[in-house]
Amino acid sequence: MDTRAAQAAGLRTRPLRDTLAAALATEEHREGVRPAGLSDDDEKALRAVL
């Protein structure tokens, strides 16, 4: 994806690996129900397969 417009606006990009690691860390420490997306049980089943 072309990120030139985001960079021109001052946003920084980072490696996908870093983004995914941060998202996983957030999810592993999240408390309460996720407001959107997979249910916790569905996510756990999907992660077990992956």
Secondary structure, 3 states (H helix, E strand, C coil): CCCHHHHHCCCCCCCHHHHHHHHHHHHHHCCCCCCCCCCHHHHHHHHHHC
